[in-house]
């Protein structure tokens, strides 16, 4: 690709668990937002597990487990 330098990346993968009383999407965002305060270079995530808590026949809490990849610094 002219003008685009391709680099080889090495990624480290870590596991996060996010939670929310609102939605699964909010649980994902909560995990990413919190992790971004201390982890630089996050590039992608994969949802590997979704759970929830039921109370009186209604979903009360969502919990997601994410695998997050970030680039290692040189």
N, C-alpha and C positions, 0 to 999 in steps of 0.2 A: 504494500500500500504506500504510494508516494506520500511523503510528508508525515507519515505515521510511524513512529518507532515502536516496535513490538518488544516487550520485555517478558522474560521468564519470571514468574512469580512463585514464591513458596508461601503457602498458607498454613496458618495454625487454626485448628478448629476447637472451639470451646462450646460447652453446653450451658444454656441459660433456661430458666423457668420464669415465665412472666404470668401475672395474674391480673384479673379485672372483674369487677362486678357488672360491667356493662356488656362487652362483646369479646369475641375471640380476637378480632383485629386490634382492639384496645389492649388486650393482654400482650400481643406481639409488640405493639408500639411501646408499651411500658418497659418491656425487657430491653429492647434496642435503645431506647432513650436513656435508661439508667446505665447500661453498659457503656454507652458512648461517652460518659463522663470520665471514665478511667481507661478505656481501650481505644487506641487509635488504629485507623486503617481497616475498619470493618468494611467488607465488600459484599457479602451475601449471607442469606440465612435460609434454613430449611426447617419447616415445622415437622417434627418427628413424632410428636404425641400431643393429643388434645384430650383434656379431661374437664369435668365440671362437677359442681356440687348442687344437689337437688334438695330443696326444702319445701315441704307442703305442696308437692307436685309442680314446682316451678324451678327453673334454673336460677340459682342465686350467685354462682361464682364460676368464672372460666379460668382455666389454667392451661398453658401451652408450654411444651418443651421445644426449644429451638437449638439447632446446631448453627453456629455462626462462624464464618470464615473471615480471617483478617490477615493482611499481609505482614510478614516479618520485616522489621527494619534492618537495614544493612549496617 
